[in-house]
């Protein structure tokens, strides 16, 4: 099993409730860990390297969505961007 070291210095989200930041962050971390564990790294970065910045762009959140759902959604977006 390969070891993956991932350091996210800052996750910037505009338009979210400040009180939801920890729930969003925790759900994001758990889901991104799950995706990396189950699917591994995309081939384009499998040989190592650093990605200094990922811009996930804009995404829609359903009105009233729970913070945990938002965190999972963000993890899927970021995981998809890793392969670009």
C-alpha positions as CSV (number, residue, x, y, z in Angstrom):
1,X,0.0,0.0,0.0
2,X,1.3,3.4,-1.0
3,X,1.4,6.2,1.5
4,X,-0.3,9.4,0.5
5,X,0.6,12.6,2.3
6,X,-1.9,15.4,1.7
7,X,-1.6,18.9,3.2
8,X,-4.4,21.4,2.7
9,X,-3.3,24.7,4.0
10,X,-6.5,26.5,3.5
11,X,-10.0,25.7,2.2
12,X,-11.8,28.9,1.2
13,X,-15.6,28.8,0.9
14,X,-17.7,31.8,0.2
15,X,-21.3,32.0,1.0
16,X,-21.3,29.4,3.8
17,X,-22.4,29.9,7.3
18,X,-19.4,30.5,9.6
19,X,-20.9,28.2,12.2
20,X,-20.9,25.3,9.7
21,X,-17.1,25.5,8.9
22,X,-16.0,22.7,11.2
23,X,-18.8,20.3,10.1
24,X,-18.0,21.0,6.4
25,X,-14.3,20.6,7.0
26,X,-14.7,17.3,8.8
27,X,-17.0,15.9,6.2
28,X,-14.7,17.1,3.5
29,X,-11.7,15.4,5.2
30,X,-13.5,12.1,5.8
31,X,-14.8,11.9,2.2
32,X,-11.6,12.9,0.5
33,X,-9.7,10.3,2.6
34,X,-12.3,7.7,1.6
35,X,-12.0,8.6,-2.1
36,X,-8.2,8.4,-2.0
37,X,-8.2,5.1,-0.1
38,X,-10.7,3.4,-2.4
39,X,-9.8,5.0,-5.7
40,X,-6.2,6.0,-5.2
41,X,-4.5,8.9,-6.8
42,X,-5.4,9.8,-10.4
43,X,-2.7,8.6,-12.8
44,X,-1.7,12.1,-13.7
45,X,-0.2,12.7,-10.2
46,X,0.5,9.1,-9.1
47,X,4.2,9.6,-9.6
48,X,4.4,12.2,-6.9
49,X,4.6,15.9,-7.1
50,X,3.0,19.0,-5.7
51,X,-0.1,20.8,-6.7
52,X,0.3,24.3,-5.3
53,X,-3.4,25.3,-5.8
54,X,-6.7,23.8,-6.9
55,X,-9.5,26.1,-7.9
56,X,-12.7,24.2,-7.6
57,X,-14.6,27.0,-9.2
58,X,-18.3,27.6,-8.5
59,X,-20.7,24.9,-7.5
60,X,-24.3,24.9,-6.4
61,X,-25.5,23.9,-3.0
62,X,-29.1,22.9,-2.5
63,X,-31.0,25.3,-0.3
64,X,-31.0,24.0,3.3
65,X,-28.3,21.4,2.6
66,X,-26.6,20.0,5.7
67,X,-23.0,21.0,6.2
68,X,-22.0,17.3,6.0
69,X,-23.5,17.0,2.5
70,X,-21.6,20.2,1.4
71,X,-18.3,18.8,2.7
72,X,-18.9,15.5,0.7
73,X,-19.7,17.5,-2.4
74,X,-16.6,19.6,-2.1
75,X,-14.4,16.4,-1.6
76,X,-15.8,15.0,-4.9
77,X,-15.0,18.2,-6.7
78,X,-11.5,18.4,-5.3
79,X,-10.8,14.7,-6.1
80,X,-12.0,15.3,-9.6
81,X,-9.7,18.3,-10.0
82,X,-6.6,16.3,-8.8
83,X,-6.7,14.5,-12.1
84,X,-6.8,17.6,-14.3
